[in-house]
Amino acid sequence: MSVRSYAVDGLLIDAGLASSEGHVVEFARRHSVRRAVITHHHEDHSGNARAMLDAGVAVEASSATAALVRRGFGIRLYQHMMWGAAPRANVSVFAANVVETERHRFEVIEAPGHCDDQVVLYERAEGWLFSGDAFLASRIKYFRADEDFAATLASLRRLCALPFDALYCAHRPVVTGGKAALTKKLDQLVTLEGEVRGLYARGLSLGEVARRTLGREDLWLYLWTAGDVSRRNLVRSIVHGPVRRPDTVVG
């Protein structure tokens, strides 16, 4: 899966993978980046926070994200192999819930679900939503074990109420029709929740509910991630909620 950082008016949105440090630093230099913001702590978003600081770029995040990036956080073996760890970095906390550049004003909106500390950046005048990992795709079949379905649904409802067209996802951008794409994801998850709760109430196991609603588990993905990314995790999060990673709990 590709990972994107965005530069607009001297602002870098998300810092990408540490393994892509040279590319990201050069991208930031080319676009005269003076300030960077991180939407959430995951290593594919915060990986070059330290490199940005070393390059003289101010880096900011929410208080929860900043705490995790400052102290460091553990990742699974498959994440090490796929992404690589994010170095610790002494990032600053947003001074307000707005990030302003010379030409633009970005509202910082909390959007938990994918992880507890996620925020998105919304440029109301332009109709831009920089969504971090709040989108990913219009149809979702897998969750990480720590993803929170109820929080995801609440965040999607809040974001879908905003007027916007361009959806700048870190992995799958939708330059036009972004609101429709995000609404499609919301509708799919609402329908899925009803189906899952109905089947589970009939006494079916989580695995059987997942098979009936989402199809058979992708064995390769399940084994590669040691079960951390699976269809069953999505069903379990609907029924029971997420399984928290102790080292990513702030406070």
C-alpha positions in Angstrom: 0.0 0.0 0.0 1.4 3.4 -1.0 1.9 6.1 1.6 1.4 9.8 0.8 2.4 13.1 2.4 0.9 16.3 1.1 2.4 19.7 0.8 0.3 22.9 0.5 1.3 26.5 1.0 4.5 25.6 3.0 2.7 23.0 5.2 3.5 19.3 5.1 0.6 17.0 6.1 1.9 13.8 7.5 5.6 12.8 7.5 5.5 9.4 5.8 7.7 6.4 6.4 11.2 6.6 8.0 12.4 4.3 5.2 11.5 7.1 2.7 13.4 9.8 4.7 15.5 11.1 1.8 12.5 11.3 -0.5 10.3 13.1 2.0 13.0 15.5 3.1 13.7 16.4 -0.6 9.9 16.7 -1.2 9.6 19.1 1.7 12.6 21.1 0.5 11.2 21.4 -3.0 7.9 22.7 -1.8 9.4 25.2 0.7 7.9 23.4 3.7 8.3 25.4 6.9 5.8 23.5 9.1 4.5 19.9 9.3 1.5 18.4 11.0 0.9 14.7 11.8 -2.7 13.3 11.7 -1.9 10.3 14.0 1.0 8.4 15.5 1.2 5.4 13.2 4.7 4.8 11.8 3.7 5.5 8.2 2.5 9.0 9.2 5.0 10.0 11.9 8.1 8.2 10.5 10.0 11.4 9.4 8.9 13.7 12.2 12.5 13.7 13.6 14.0 14.2 10.1 11.7 17.2 9.6 12.8 18.7 12.9 16.5 18.0 11.9 15.8 19.9 8.6 14.5 22.9 10.6 10.8 22.3 10.0 8.4 22.8 13.0 6.4 19.6 13.6 3.0 19.7 15.4 0.4 17.1 16.4 -2.5 16.7 18.9 -1.4 16.3 22.5 -2.1 12.5 22.3 -0.2 12.0 19.1 2.7 14.2 20.4 2.9 12.1 23.6 3.2 8.9 21.7 5.7 10.2 19.2 7.9 11.7 21.9 8.0 8.5 24.0 7.9 6.0 21.2 5.5 3.1 20.7 5.8 -0.6 19.9 4.9 -2.1 16.6 4.4 -5.7 15.5 6.8 -7.8 13.5 4.9 -7.4 10.3 4.9 -3.6 10.7 8.7 -3.7 11.2 9.0 -5.7 8.0 6.6 -3.6 6.0 7.0 0.0 7.3 9.9 0.1 9.8 9.7 1.9 13.2 9.3 5.6 13.6 12.1 7.3 15.5 11.1 9.2 18.6 10.7 13.0 18.0 10.1 16.0 20.2 7.1 17.3 18.3 5.0 20.2 19.5 1.3 20.3 20.4 -1.2 22.3 18.3 -1.6 25.7 19.9 -5.2 25.8 18.7 -7.7 23.7 16.8 -6.8 25.6 13.6 -3.7 25.4 11.5 -3.2 28.6 9.4 -0.9 29.2 6.5 -0.5 32.3 4.4 -3.4 31.3 2.1 -5.3 28.6 3.9 -7.1 27.9 7.2 -7.3 24.2 8.3 -9.7 23.2 11.0 -8.3 20.3 13.2 -11.1 17.8 13.8 -10.8 14.8 16.0 -11.6 11.6 14.1 -10.8 8.5 16.4 -11.6 5.0 15.3 -8.6 3.9 13.2 -6.7 4.8 16.4 -7.6 6.9 19.4 -5.5 9.9 18.6 -6.4 10.5 14.9 -7.3 14.0 13.7 -8.1 15.3 10.2 -7.5 18.7 8.6 -10.4 20.4 6.9 -10.1 23.4 4.6 -13.6 24.7 4.5 -13.2 27.4 1.8 -11.6 25.0 -0.6 -13.7 21.9 0.2 -10.6 19.9 1.1 -10.5 17.1 3.7 -7.0 15.7 4.6 -8.3 12.5 6.2 -5.2 10.6 7.5 -6.6 7.1 7.6 -10.2 7.9 8.3 -11.1 6.8 4.7 -8.8 4.1 3.3 -11.5 2.7 1.0 -15.3 2.9 0.4 -15.6 -0.8 1.3 -13.9 -2.1 4.4 -13.3 -5.8 5.0 -10.5 -5.8 7.6 -9.7 -4.1 10.9 -6.6 -4.1 13.0 -7.3 -5.6 16.4 -7.1 -2.1 18.1 -9.5 -0.3 15.7 -12.7 0.9 17.3 -15.8 0.4 15.2 -18.2 2.6 17.3 -15.7 5.5 17.3 -15.1 5.0 13.5 -18.8 5.2 12.8 -19.2 8.4 15.0 -16.2 10.0 13.2 -17.5 9.1 9.7 -20.9 10.6 10.6 -19.3 13.8 11.8 -17.1 14.1 8.7 -19.8 13.2 6.2 -21.8 16.1 7.6 -19.2 18.6 6.3 -19.3 20.1 2.8 -16.2 19.0 0.8 -15.3 17.4 -2.5 -11.5 16.5 -2.4 -10.6 13.7 0.0 -6.8 13.5 0.5 -6.3 10.1 2.0 -2.8 9.1 2.9 -3.2 5.9 1.0 -6.1 6.3 -1.5 -6.9 9.9 -2.4 -10.2 10.8 -4.1 -9.6 14.2 -5.7 -13.3 14.7 -6.8 -16.3 13.0 -5.3 -14.6 12.5 -2.0 -17.7 13.1 0.1 -19.6 10.5 -1.9 -16.8 8.0 -1.4 -16.6 8.6 2.4 -20.4 8.4 2.6 -20.3 5.1 0.8 -18.0 3.8 3.4 -20.3 5.0 6.2 -23.3 3.3 4.6 -21.4 0.0 4.1 -20.4 -0.1 7.8 -23.9 0.8 9.0 -25.3 -2.0 6.9 -22.6 -4.4 8.1 -23.3 -3.6 11.7 -26.9 -4.6 11.4 -26.1 -7.8 9.6 -23.4 -8.7 12.2 -25.6 -8.0 15.2 -28.4 -10.0 13.8 -26.3 -13.1 13.1 -24.5 -12.9 16.4 -27.8 -12.6 18.2 -28.7 -16.0 16.6 -25.8 -17.6 18.4 -23.3 -17.7 15.6 -19.5 -17.5 16.4 -17.6 -14.4 15.5 -15.7 -16.4 12.9 -18.9 -17.6 11.3 -20.4 -14.2 11.3 -17.3 -12.8 9.6 -17.5 -15.5 7.0 -21.1 -14.9 6.2 -20.9 -11.1 6.0 -17.4 -10.5 4.7 -16.3 -13.7 3.1 -13.6 -16.2 4.1 -10.5 -14.9 5.9 -7.5 -14.1 3.7 -5.2 -16.8 5.1 -2.0 -15.1 3.8 -2.9 -11.7 5.4 -3.9 -13.4 8.7 -0.7 -15.3 8.9 1.5 -12.4 7.8 0.0 -10.2 10.5 -0.3 -12.9 13.1 -4.1 -12.2 13.2 -3.6 -8.5 13.8 -5.4 -7.6 10.6 -8.5 -9.7 9.8 -12.1 -9.8 8.9 -12.9 -11.3 12.3 -11.4 -8.3 14.0 -13.9 -6.1 12.2 -16.8 -8.3 13.4 -15.3 -8.5 16.9 -15.0 -4.7 17.1 -18.7 -4.3 16.2 -19.8 -6.8 18.9 -17.2 -6.3 21.7 -15.1 -3.3 20.8 -11.3 -2.9 20.2 -8.4 -4.7 21.8 -6.2 -1.9 23.0 -2.4 -1.9 22.6 -1.1 -1.0 26.0 1.9 1.0 24.7 -0.4 3.3 22.7 -2.6 4.3 25.6 -1.9 7.9 26.6 -2.2 9.0 30.2 
